[in-house]
Amino acid sequence: FQAGNYVIEDLGSTNGTYINGQRLTGPHVLQPGDYVMLGDAVGVTYESTAYDPNATMVSSPMKPSTQPPQPQVSVPSPAQPQQQFQSPPAPTYSGQVPQGPPPAPD
């Protein structure tokens, strides 16, 4: 954003940035209706609406309520009885512990 205008610039991308079909070679001030392509996959049309400081306010702030909101509490009932799960038995091992290192490969 420079001097009240939106400016777009390609910072050395491989796929390029295009305005209205022309590859950018430097900064470009966007104009309403400019078609911006980022590479060959993403395209958008820039639109701008002028800011009018004297425009009518569409909505006004909400007035504070005189009474605090009442909380709504509901406790759901379980859909089905809960089941007890038991832990699986501890693993057991069988076999012998080697007496030394394994033989070297040939």
Residue pairs with C-beta under 8 A, 6 or more apart in sequence:
1 7
2 29
5 29
5 30
6 29
6 30
6 46
6 48
7 27
7 28
7 29
7 30
8 17
8 19
8 24
8 27
8 28
8 30
8 36
9 17
9 24
9 26
9 27
9 28
10 16
10 17
10 23
10 24
13 38
13 39
15 38
15 39
15 40
15 41
16 23
16 24
16 39
17 23
17 24
17 36
17 37
17 38
17 39
18 24
18 36
18 37
19 28
19 30
19 34
19 35
19 36
19 37
20 34
20 35
21 35
21 37
30 36
30 46
30 48
31 46
32 46
32 47
32 48
33 45
33 46
33 47
34 45
34 46
35 43
35 44
35 45
35 46
36 43
36 44
36 45
36 46
37 43
